[in-house]
Amino acid sequence: MDRGFLFILLLIALPAAAQIYKYTDTYGNTAYSNQPPDGVKAQPVELPPLNSVEPQSPGNPAQAAADNREQSSNAYELLELTGLPTTEALRANNGTFTVNVQIKPRLQGSHLLRLLLDGQPYGQPGNVPTLQLVNIDRGEHRLAVQVIEGEKIVQQSPATTVTVQRVHTP
């Protein structure tokens, strides 16, 4: 049984140590083979050593866990405001309207959504993806949403410009 195992091991190891030959075929094309062809001048090809990867020794496990938490806290692949007109003014005669937040994956446990109006926090942070604005002046405003954890900003959406139209009746 030991001889059979040794023979199988030798058969497996032989292809790894096989030589490669380079030659020109009858059509003038460069060809490669593991056996030199009969009657054709073939040159052995010297191959560079195979790539190898050394096992990494584990670093500080606490730091690795902290890095993983930091990466998971920035794991929102989609964070944007929706439900806003982009080509026309938003009609809100009393200045009140809602915006929706599209977020993927779902909001994580301790994270909250905070609306930014013209670069300043607006309203109270919450975990509901529908945000209401009240008595907003007419004109152009920039809106964005932030994901926060305590006072730390985890991620922020791109700002969206919206023009609020309020009809004034005397």
KEROKOL-904418 format. One record per residue: x, y, z of N, C-alpha, C in turn. Coordinates in nm, 2 decimals. Layout:
<segus>
@nx->X, ny->Y, nz->Z, cax->X, cay->Y, caz->Z, cx->X, cy->Y, cz->Z .
...
</segus>
This chain:
<segus>
@nx->0.08, ny->-0.12, nz->0.00, cax->0.00, cay->0.00, caz->0.00, cx->0.09, cy->0.13, cz->0.00 .
@nx->0.20, ny->0.12, nz->0.07, cax->0.29, cay->0.24, caz->0.08, cx->0.35, cy->0.27, cz->-0.06 .
@nx->0.38, ny->0.16, nz->-0.13, cax->0.44, cay->0.18, caz->-0.27, cx->0.33, cy->0.25, cz->-0.36 .
@nx->0.21, ny->0.20, nz->-0.35, cax->0.10, cay->0.25, caz->-0.44, cx->0.08, cy->0.40, cz->-0.41 .
@nx->0.08, ny->0.44, nz->-0.28, cax->0.06, cay->0.58, caz->-0.24, cx->0.18, cy->0.66, cz->-0.29 .
@nx->0.30, ny->0.61, nz->-0.28, cax->0.42, cay->0.68, caz->-0.33, cx->0.41, cy->0.70, cz->-0.48 .
@nx->0.37, ny->0.60, nz->-0.55, cax->0.35, cay->0.61, caz->-0.70, cx->0.25, cy->0.71, cz->-0.74 .
@nx->0.14, ny->0.71, nz->-0.67, cax->0.04, cay->0.82, caz->-0.70, cx->0.09, cy->0.95, cz->-0.67 .
@nx->0.16, ny->0.97, nz->-0.56, cax->0.22, cay->1.10, caz->-0.53, cx->0.32, cy->1.14, cz->-0.63 .
@nx->0.40, ny->1.05, nz->-0.68, cax->0.50, cay->1.08, caz->-0.79, cx->0.43, cy->1.12, cz->-0.92 .
@nx->0.32, ny->1.06, nz->-0.95, cax->0.24, cay->1.09, caz->-1.07, cx->0.18, cy->1.23, cz->-1.06 .
@nx->0.14, ny->1.27, nz->-0.94, cax->0.08, cay->1.40, caz->-0.92, cx->0.19, cy->1.51, cz->-0.93 .
@nx->0.31, ny->1.48, nz->-0.88, cax->0.41, cay->1.58, caz->-0.87, cx->0.48, cy->1.60, cz->-1.01 .
@nx->0.48, ny->1.50, nz->-1.10, cax->0.55, cay->1.51, caz->-1.22, cx->0.50, cy->1.63, cz->-1.31 .
@nx->0.37, ny->1.65, nz->-1.33, cax->0.32, cay->1.76, caz->-1.41, cx->0.37, cy->1.89, cz->-1.36 .
@nx->0.38, ny->1.91, nz->-1.23, cax->0.43, cay->2.03, caz->-1.17, cx->0.57, cy->2.06, cz->-1.21 .
@nx->0.65, ny->1.96, nz->-1.23, cax->0.79, cay->1.98, caz->-1.26, cx->0.82, cy->1.96, cz->-1.41 .
@nx->0.71, ny->1.96, nz->-1.49, cax->0.73, cay->1.94, caz->-1.64, cx->0.79, cy->2.06, cz->-1.70 .
@nx->0.86, ny->2.03, nz->-1.81, cax->0.93, cay->2.13, caz->-1.89, cx->0.84, cy->2.18, cz->-2.00 .
@nx->0.85, ny->2.31, nz->-2.03, cax->0.77, cay->2.37, caz->-2.14, cx->0.87, cy->2.40, cz->-2.26 .
@nx->0.83, ny->2.37, nz->-2.38, cax->0.91, cay->2.39, caz->-2.50, cx->0.84, cy->2.49, cz->-2.59 .
@nx->0.93, ny->2.58, nz->-2.65, cax->0.88, cay->2.68, caz->-2.75, cx->0.94, cy->2.64, cz->-2.89 .
@nx->0.85, ny->2.64, nz->-2.99, cax->0.90, cay->2.61, caz->-3.12, cx->0.81, cy->2.68, cz->-3.23 .
@nx->0.85, ny->2.68, nz->-3.35, cax->0.78, cay->2.74, caz->-3.46, cx->0.72, cy->2.63, cz->-3.54 .
@nx->0.58, ny->2.63, nz->-3.56, cax->0.51, cay->2.52, caz->-3.63, cx->0.53, cy->2.54, cz->-3.78 .
@nx->0.47, ny->2.45, nz->-3.86, cax->0.49, cay->2.45, caz->-4.01, cx->0.43, cy->2.58, cz->-4.07 .
@nx->0.34, ny->2.64, nz->-4.00, cax->0.27, cay->2.77, caz->-4.06, cx->0.34, cy->2.89, cz->-4.01 .
@nx->0.45, ny->2.88, nz->-3.94, cax->0.53, cay->2.99, caz->-3.89, cx->0.48, cy->3.05, cz->-3.76 .
@nx->0.39, ny->2.99, nz->-3.70, cax->0.33, cay->3.04, caz->-3.57, cx->0.42, cy->2.99, cz->-3.45 .
@nx->0.43, ny->3.07, nz->-3.35, cax->0.50, cay->3.02, caz->-3.23, cx->0.41, cy->2.94, cz->-3.15 .
@nx->0.46, ny->2.82, nz->-3.11, cax->0.37, cay->2.73, caz->-3.03, cx->0.45, cy->2.68, cz->-2.91 .
@nx->0.37, ny->2.64, nz->-2.81, cax->0.43, cay->2.59, caz->-2.68, cx->0.38, cy->2.45, cz->-2.66 .
@nx->0.46, ny->2.36, nz->-2.60, cax->0.42, cay->2.23, caz->-2.57, cx->0.49, cy->2.17, cz->-2.45 .
@nx->0.44, ny->2.07, nz->-2.39, cax->0.51, cay->2.01, caz->-2.28, cx->0.60, cy->1.89, cz->-2.33 .
@nx->0.60, ny->1.87, nz->-2.46, cax->0.68, cay->1.77, caz->-2.53, cx->0.75, cy->1.83, cz->-2.65 .
@nx->0.88, ny->1.81, nz->-2.67, cax->0.94, cay->1.87, caz->-2.79, cx->0.89, cy->1.79, cz->-2.91 .
@nx->0.85, ny->1.86, nz->-3.02, cax->0.80, cay->1.78, caz->-3.13, cx->0.92, cy->1.72, cz->-3.21 .
@nx->0.89, ny->1.61, nz->-3.28, cax->0.99, cay->1.54, caz->-3.36, cx->1.03, cy->1.62, cz->-3.48 .
@nx->1.16, ny->1.63, nz->-3.51, cax->1.21, cay->1.70, caz->-3.63, cx->1.21, cy->1.85, cz->-3.63 .
@nx->1.17, ny->1.91, nz->-3.51, cax->1.16, cay->2.06, caz->-3.51, cx->1.25, cy->2.10, cz->-3.39 .
@nx->1.33, ny->2.21, nz->-3.42, cax->1.41, cay->2.26, caz->-3.31, cx->1.33, cy->2.33, cz->-3.21 .
@nx->1.33, ny->2.28, nz->-3.09, cax->1.25, cay->2.34, caz->-2.98, cx->1.34, cy->2.39, cz->-2.87 .
@nx->1.30, ny->2.50, nz->-2.81, cax->1.38, cay->2.56, caz->-2.71, cx->1.31, cy->2.55, cz->-2.57 .
@nx->1.38, ny->2.50, nz->-2.47, cax->1.32, cay->2.49, caz->-2.34, cx->1.29, cy->2.64, cz->-2.29 .
@nx->1.17, ny->2.65, nz->-2.23, cax->1.14, cay->2.78, caz->-2.17, cx->1.16, cy->2.78, cz->-2.02 .
@nx->1.23, ny->2.88, nz->-1.98, cax->1.26, cay->2.90, caz->-1.83, cx->1.14, cy->2.98, cz->-1.77 .
@nx->1.07, ny->2.92, nz->-1.68, cax->0.96, cay->2.98, caz->-1.62, cx->1.00, cy->3.05, cz->-1.49 .
@nx->0.95, ny->3.16, nz->-1.45, cax->0.98, cay->3.22, caz->-1.33, cx->0.92, cy->3.14, cz->-1.21 .
@nx->0.97, ny->3.15, nz->-1.09, cax->0.91, cay->3.07, caz->-0.98, cx->0.76, cy->3.11, cz->-0.96 .
@nx->0.69, ny->3.01, nz->-0.91, cax->0.55, cay->3.03, caz->-0.89, cx->0.53, cy->3.13, cz->-0.78 .
@nx->0.42, ny->3.21, nz->-0.79, cax->0.38, cay->3.30, caz->-0.68, cx->0.34, cy->3.22, cz->-0.55 .
@nx->0.37, ny->3.28, nz->-0.44, cax->0.33, cay->3.21, caz->-0.32, cx->0.29, cy->3.33, cz->-0.22 .
@nx->0.20, ny->3.29, nz->-0.13, cax->0.15, cay->3.39, caz->-0.03, cx->0.19, cy->3.33, cz->0.10 .
@nx->0.26, ny->3.42, nz->0.18, cax->0.29, cay->3.38, caz->0.31, cx->0.17, cy->3.40, cz->0.40 .
@nx->0.15, ny->3.31, nz->0.50, cax->0.03, cay->3.33, caz->0.59, cx->0.06, cy->3.45, cz->0.67 .
@nx->-0.05, ny->3.53, nz->0.69, cax->-0.04, cay->3.65, caz->0.77, cx->-0.06, cy->3.61, cz->0.92 .
@nx->0.03, ny->3.67, nz->1.00, cax->0.01, cay->3.65, caz->1.14, cx->-0.10, cy->3.74, cz->1.19 .
@nx->-0.19, ny->3.69, nz->1.27, cax->-0.29, cay->3.78, caz->1.32, cx->-0.24, cy->3.90, cz->1.40 .
@nx->-0.29, ny->4.02, nz->1.36, cax->-0.24, cay->4.14, caz->1.44, cx->-0.32, cy->4.15, cz->1.57 .
@nx->-0.35, ny->4.27, nz->1.60, cax->-0.42, cay->4.30, caz->1.72, cx->-0.57, cy->4.26, cz->1.70 .
@nx->-0.62, ny->4.16, nz->1.76, cax->-0.76, cay->4.12, caz->1.74, cx->-0.86, cy->4.23, cz->1.77 .
@nx->-0.83, ny->4.31, nz->1.88, cax->-0.92, cay->4.42, caz->1.91, cx->-0.92, cy->4.53, cz->1.81 .
@nx->-0.81, ny->4.56, nz->1.74, cax->-0.80, cay->4.65, caz->1.64, cx->-0.88, cy->4.60, cz->1.51 .
@nx->-0.86, ny->4.47, nz->1.48, cax->-0.93, cay->4.41, caz->1.37, cx->-1.08, cy->4.42, cz->1.39 .
@nx->-1.13, ny->4.40, nz->1.51, cax->-1.27, cay->4.41, caz->1.54, cx->-1.32, cy->4.55, cz->1.53 .
@nx->-1.24, ny->4.65, nz->1.57, cax->-1.27, cay->4.79, caz->1.56, cx->-1.28, cy->4.83, cz->1.41 .
@nx->-1.18, ny->4.78, nz->1.33, cax->-1.18, cay->4.81, caz->1.19, cx->-1.31, cy->4.75, cz->1.12 .
@nx->-1.35, ny->4.63, nz->1.16, cax->-1.47, cay->4.57, caz->1.10, cx->-1.59, cy->4.65, cz->1.14 .
@nx->-1.60, ny->4.70, nz->1.27, cax->-1.71, cay->4.78, caz->1.31, cx->-1.72, cy->4.91, cz->1.23 .
@nx->-1.60, ny->4.97, nz->1.20, cax->-1.59, cay->5.09, caz->1.13, cx->-1.64, cy->5.07, cz->0.98 .
@nx->-1.60, ny->4.96, nz->0.92, cax->-1.64, cay->4.93, caz->0.79, cx->-1.79, cy->4.90, cz->0.78 .
@nx->-1.84, ny->4.83, nz->0.88, cax->-1.98, cay->4.80, caz->0.88, cx->-2.06, cy->4.93, cz->0.90 .
@nx->-2.01, ny->5.02, nz->0.98, cax->-2.09, cay->5.15, caz->1.00, cx->-2.09, cy->5.23, cz->0.87 .
@nx->-2.01, ny->5.21, nz->0.77, cax->-2.01, cay->5.28, caz->0.65, cx->-2.07, cy->5.19, cz->0.54 .
@nx->-2.15, ny->5.09, nz->0.57, cax->-2.19, cay->4.99, caz->0.48, cx->-2.32, cy->5.02, cz->0.41 .
@nx->-2.36, ny->5.15, nz->0.40, cax->-2.48, cay->5.19, caz->0.32, cx->-2.44, cy->5.21, cz->0.18 .
@nx->-2.48, ny->5.12, nz->0.09, cax->-2.44, cay->5.13, caz->-0.05, cx->-2.53, cy->5.23, cz->-0.12 .
@nx->-2.65, ny->5.26, nz->-0.06, cax->-2.74, cay->5.36, caz->-0.12, cx->-2.80, cy->5.44, cz->-0.01 .
@nx->-2.78, ny->5.57, nz->-0.02, cax->-2.83, cay->5.67, caz->0.07, cx->-2.87, cy->5.80, cz->-0.01 .
@nx->-3.00, ny->5.82, nz->-0.03, cax->-3.04, cay->5.94, caz->-0.11, cx->-3.18, cy->5.98, cz->-0.07 .
@nx->-3.20, ny->6.11, nz->-0.10, cax->-3.34, cay->6.16, caz->-0.08, cx->-3.42, cy->6.14, cz->-0.21 .
@nx->-3.55, ny->6.10, nz->-0.20, cax->-3.63, cay->6.07, caz->-0.31, cx->-3.76, cy->6.15, cz->-0.29 .
@nx->-3.84, ny->6.16, nz->-0.39, cax->-3.97, cay->6.22, caz->-0.38, cx->-3.97, cy->6.37, cz->-0.40 .
@nx->-3.86, ny->6.42, nz->-0.45, cax->-3.84, cay->6.57, caz->-0.48, cx->-3.84, cy->6.59, cz->-0.63 .
@nx->-3.90, ny->6.70, nz->-0.67, cax->-3.90, cay->6.73, caz->-0.82, cx->-3.76, cy->6.78, cz->-0.85 .
@nx->-3.71, ny->6.74, nz->-0.97, cax->-3.58, cay->6.78, caz->-1.01, cx->-3.58, cy->6.88, cz->-1.12 .
@nx->-3.69, ny->6.88, nz->-1.20, cax->-3.70, cay->6.97, caz->-1.32, cx->-3.79, cy->7.09, cz->-1.30 .
@nx->-3.87, ny->7.09, nz->-1.19, cax->-3.96, cay->7.20, caz->-1.17, cx->-3.97, cy->7.23, cz->-1.02 .
@nx->-4.03, ny->7.34, nz->-0.99, cax->-4.04, cay->7.39, caz->-0.85, cx->-4.14, cy->7.29, cz->-0.77 .
@nx->-4.11, ny->7.29, nz->-0.64, cax->-4.20, cay->7.21, caz->-0.55, cx->-4.31, cy->7.30, cz->-0.50 .
@nx->-4.43, ny->7.27, nz->-0.53, cax->-4.54, cay->7.35, caz->-0.48, cx->-4.58, cy->7.32, cz->-0.34 .
@nx->-4.56, ny->7.41, nz->-0.25, cax->-4.59, cay->7.39, caz->-0.11, cx->-4.64, cy->7.53, cz->-0.06 .
@nx->-4.77, ny->7.55, nz->-0.07, cax->-4.82, cay->7.69, caz->-0.04, cx->-4.80, cy->7.73, cz->0.11 .
@nx->-4.80, ny->7.63, nz->0.20, cax->-4.77, cay->7.67, caz->0.34, cx->-4.63, cy->7.63, cz->0.37 .
@nx->-4.55, ny->7.59, nz->0.28, cax->-4.41, cay->7.56, caz->0.30, cx->-4.39, cy->7.42, cz->0.37 .
@nx->-4.49, ny->7.34, nz->0.37, cax->-4.48, cay->7.21, caz->0.44, cx->-4.48, cy->7.10, cz->0.33 .
@nx->-4.38, ny->7.01, nz->0.34, cax->-4.37, cay->6.89, caz->0.25, cx->-4.29, cy->6.79, cz->0.31 .
@nx->-4.29, ny->6.67, nz->0.25, cax->-4.21, cay->6.55, caz->0.31, cx->-4.12, cy->6.51, cz->0.20 .
@nx->-4.01, ny->6.45, nz->0.25, cax->-3.91, cay->6.38, caz->0.16, cx->-3.89, cy->6.24, cz->0.21 .
@nx->-3.86, ny->6.15, nz->0.12, cax->-3.83, cay->6.01, caz->0.16, cx->-3.68, cy->5.99, cz->0.15 .
@nx->-3.64, ny->5.89, nz->0.23, cax->-3.50, cay->5.85, caz->0.23, cx->-3.49, cy->5.71, cz->0.17 .
@nx->-3.41, ny->5.69, nz->0.07, cax->-3.39, cay->5.55, caz->0.02, cx->-3.25, cy->5.51, cz->0.07 .
@nx->-3.25, ny->5.40, nz->0.15, cax->-3.13, cay->5.35, caz->0.21, cx->-3.12, cy->5.20, cz->0.20 .
@nx->-3.00, ny->5.15, nz->0.16, cax->-2.98, cay->5.01, caz->0.15, cx->-2.84, cy->4.98, cz->0.20 .
@nx->-2.82, ny->4.88, nz->0.29, cax->-2.93, cay->4.80, caz->0.35, cx->-3.00, cy->4.89, cz->0.45 .
@nx->-3.09, ny->4.82, nz->0.53, cax->-3.17, cay->4.90, caz->0.62, cx->-3.08, cy->4.97, cz->0.73 .
@nx->-3.14, ny->5.07, nz->0.79, cax->-3.08, cay->5.15, caz->0.89, cx->-3.03, cy->5.05, cz->1.00 .
@nx->-2.91, ny->5.06, nz->1.04, cax->-2.85, cay->4.97, caz->1.15, cx->-2.90, cy->5.02, cz->1.28 .
@nx->-2.90, ny->4.93, nz->1.38, cax->-2.95, cay->4.95, caz->1.51, cx->-2.94, cy->5.09, cz->1.58 .
@nx->-2.82, ny->5.13, nz->1.60, cax->-2.80, cay->5.26, caz->1.67, cx->-2.79, cy->5.38, cz->1.58 .
@nx->-2.81, ny->5.36, nz->1.45, cax->-2.80, cay->5.48, caz->1.36, cx->-2.93, cy->5.55, cz->1.35 .
@nx->-2.92, ny->5.68, nz->1.32, cax->-3.04, cay->5.76, caz->1.30, cx->-3.03, cy->5.85, cz->1.18 .
@nx->-3.14, ny->5.89, nz->1.12, cax->-3.14, cay->5.98, caz->1.01, cx->-3.16, cy->6.12, cz->1.05 .
@nx->-3.07, ny->6.21, nz->1.00, cax->-3.09, cay->6.35, caz->1.03, cx->-3.09, cy->6.43, cz->0.90 .
@nx->-3.19, ny->6.52, nz->0.88, cax->-3.20, cay->6.60, caz->0.76, cx->-3.12, cy->6.72, cz->0.77 .
@nx->-3.06, ny->6.76, nz->0.66, cax->-2.99, cay->6.89, caz->0.65, cx->-3.06, cy->6.98, cz->0.55 .
@nx->-3.09, ny->7.10, nz->0.60, cax->-3.15, cay->7.20, caz->0.52, cx->-3.05, cy->7.32, cz->0.50 .
@nx->-3.01, ny->7.34, nz->0.38, cax->-2.91, cay->7.44, caz->0.35, cx->-2.78, cy->7.42, cz->0.44 .
@nx->-2.74, ny->7.30, nz->0.46, cax->-2.62, cay->7.27, caz->0.53, cx->-2.63, cy->7.26, cz->0.68 .
@nx->-2.75, ny->7.29, nz->0.73, cax->-2.77, cay->7.29, caz->0.88, cx->-2.87, cy->7.18, cz->0.92 .
@nx->-2.84, ny->7.11, nz->1.03, cax->-2.94, cay->7.01, caz->1.08, cx->-3.08, cy->7.07, cz->1.09 .
@nx->-3.18, ny->6.99, nz->1.05, cax->-3.32, cay->7.03, caz->1.06, cx->-3.40, cy->6.93, cz->1.13 .
@nx->-3.47, ny->6.96, nz->1.23, cax->-3.56, cay->6.87, caz->1.30, cx->-3.48, cy->6.77, cz->1.39 .
@nx->-3.55, ny->6.68, nz->1.45, cax->-3.49, cay->6.58, caz->1.53, cx->-3.45, cy->6.46, cz->1.45 .
@nx->-3.33, ny->6.40, nz->1.49, cax->-3.30, cay->6.27, caz->1.42, cx->-3.40, cy->6.16, cz->1.45 .
@nx->-3.42, ny->6.07, nz->1.36, cax->-3.51, cay->5.96, caz->1.38, cx->-3.47, cy->5.84, cz->1.29 .
@nx->-3.55, ny->5.73, nz->1.31, cax->-3.52, cay->5.61, caz->1.23, cx->-3.62, cy->5.59, cz->1.13 .
@nx->-3.71, ny->5.68, nz->1.10, cax->-3.82, cay->5.67, caz->1.00, cx->-3.77, cy->5.73, cz->0.87 .
@nx->-3.78, ny->5.66, nz->0.76, cax->-3.72, cay->5.71, caz->0.63, cx->-3.82, cy->5.81, cz->0.56 .
@nx->-3.91, ny->5.88, nz->0.63, cax->-3.99, cay->5.98, caz->0.58, cx->-3.97, cy->6.10, cz->0.67 .
@nx->-3.93, ny->6.21, nz->0.61, cax->-3.89, cay->6.33, caz->0.69, cx->-3.98, cy->6.45, cz->0.65 .
@nx->-4.03, ny->6.52, nz->0.74, cax->-4.12, cay->6.64, caz->0.71, cx->-4.05, cy->6.77, cz->0.74 .
@nx->-4.07, ny->6.86, nz->0.64, cax->-4.03, cay->7.00, caz->0.66, cx->-4.15, cy->7.09, cz->0.67 .
@nx->-4.14, ny->7.18, nz->0.76, cax->-4.26, cay->7.27, caz->0.79, cx->-4.22, cy->7.42, cz->0.78 .
@nx->-4.31, ny->7.49, nz->0.71, cax->-4.29, cay->7.64, caz->0.69, cx->-4.16, cy->7.68, cz->0.63 .
@nx->-4.12, ny->7.61, nz->0.53, cax->-4.00, cay->7.64, caz->0.46, cx->-4.02, cy->7.76, cz->0.37 .
@nx->-3.93, ny->7.86, nz->0.37, cax->-3.94, cay->7.98, caz->0.29, cx->-3.93, cy->7.94, cz->0.14 .
@nx->-4.00, ny->8.02, nz->0.06, cax->-3.99, cay->8.00, caz->-0.08, cx->-3.85, cy->8.03, cz->-0.13 .
@nx->-3.81, ny->7.97, nz->-0.24, cax->-3.68, cay->7.99, caz->-0.30, cx->-3.61, cy->7.85, cz->-0.31 .
@nx->-3.48, ny->7.87, nz->-0.34, cax->-3.39, cay->7.75, caz->-0.36, cx->-3.33, cy->7.71, cz->-0.23 .
@nx->-3.33, ny->7.57, nz->-0.21, cax->-3.28, cay->7.51, caz->-0.08, cx->-3.20, cy->7.39, cz->-0.12 .
@nx->-3.10, ny->7.36, nz->-0.04, cax->-3.02, cay->7.23, caz->-0.06, cx->-3.06, cy->7.14, cz->0.06 .
@nx->-3.10, ny->7.02, nz->0.02, cax->-3.13, cay->6.91, caz->0.11, cx->-3.04, cy->6.80, cz->0.10 .
@nx->-3.01, ny->6.74, nz->0.22, cax->-2.93, cay->6.61, caz->0.23, cx->-2.97, cy->6.54, cz->0.35 .
@nx->-2.94, ny->6.42, nz->0.36, cax->-2.97, cay->6.34, caz->0.48, cx->-2.83, cy->6.28, cz->0.53 .
@nx->-2.82, ny->6.27, nz->0.66, cax->-2.70, cay->6.21, caz->0.72, cx->-2.75, cy->6.09, cz->0.80 .
@nx->-2.66, ny->5.99, nz->0.81, cax->-2.68, cay->5.88, caz->0.90, cx->-2.58, cy->5.91, cz->1.01 .
@nx->-2.64, ny->5.92, nz->1.13, cax->-2.55, cay->5.95, caz->1.25, cx->-2.56, cy->5.85, cz->1.36 .
@nx->-2.45, ny->5.84, nz->1.44, cax->-2.45, cay->5.75, caz->1.55, cx->-2.40, cy->5.84, cz->1.67 .
@nx->-2.50, ny->5.88, nz->1.75, cax->-2.46, cay->5.98, caz->1.85, cx->-2.44, cy->6.11, cz->1.78 .
@nx->-2.32, ny->6.17, nz->1.81, cax->-2.28, cay->6.29, caz->1.74, cx->-2.19, cy->6.27, cz->1.62 .
@nx->-2.16, ny->6.14, nz->1.59, cax->-2.07, cay->6.11, caz->1.48, cx->-2.15, cy->6.09, cz->1.35 .
@nx->-2.10, ny->6.15, nz->1.25, cax->-2.16, cay->6.14, caz->1.11, cx->-2.11, cy->6.01, cz->1.05 .
@nx->-2.19, ny->5.92, nz->1.02, cax->-2.15, cay->5.79, caz->0.97, cx->-2.14, cy->5.80, cz->0.81 .
@nx->-2.24, ny->5.86, nz->0.75, cax->-2.25, cay->5.88, caz->0.61, cx->-2.34, cy->5.99, cz->0.57 .
@nx->-2.32, ny->6.06, nz->0.46, cax->-2.41, cay->6.16, caz->0.41, cx->-2.44, cy->6.14, cz->0.27 .
@nx->-2.57, ny->6.17, nz->0.24, cax->-2.61, cay->6.16, caz->0.10, cx->-2.56, cy->6.28, cz->0.02 .
@nx->-2.57, ny->6.27, nz->-0.11, cax->-2.54, cay->6.39, caz->-0.20, cx->-2.65, cy->6.49, cz->-0.17 .
@nx->-2.61, ny->6.62, nz->-0.18, cax->-2.71, cay->6.73, caz->-0.16, cx->-2.80, cy->6.74, cz->-0.29 .
@nx->-2.93, ny->6.76, nz->-0.27, cax->-3.02, cay->6.78, caz->-0.37, cx->-3.08, cy->6.93, cz->-0.37 .
@nx->-3.08, ny->6.99, nz->-0.48, cax->-3.13, cay->7.13, caz->-0.48, cx->-3.28, cy->7.13, cz->-0.52 .
@nx->-3.36, ny->7.19, nz->-0.44, cax->-3.50, cay->7.20, caz->-0.46, cx->-3.55, cy->7.35, cz->-0.45 .
@nx->-3.64, ny->7.38, nz->-0.54, cax->-3.69, cay->7.52, caz->-0.54, cx->-3.84, cy->7.51, cz->-0.48 .
@nx->-3.86, ny->7.58, nz->-0.37, cax->-3.99, cay->7.57, caz->-0.31, cx->-4.07, cy->7.69, cz->-0.36 .
@nx->-4.19, ny->7.66, nz->-0.41, cax->-4.28, cay->7.77, caz->-0.46, cx->-4.40, cy->7.78, cz->-0.37 .
@nx->-4.42, ny->7.90, nz->-0.31, cax->-4.53, cay->7.93, caz->-0.22, cx->-4.61, cy->8.04, cz->-0.29 .
@nx->-4.73, ny->8.02, nz->-0.30, cax->-4.82, cay->8.12, caz->-0.36, cx->-4.86, cy->8.22, cz->-0.25 .
@nx->-4.84, ny->8.34, nz->-0.27, cax->-4.88, cay->8.44, caz->-0.17, cx->-5.01, cy->8.51, cz->-0.22 .
@nx->-5.11, ny->8.50, nz->-0.13, cax->-5.24, cay->8.56, caz->-0.16, cx->-5.26, cy->8.67, cz->-0.06 .
@nx->-5.29, ny->8.79, nz->-0.11, cax->-5.31, cay->8.90, caz->-0.02, cx->-5.45, cy->8.90, cz->0.05 .
</segus>
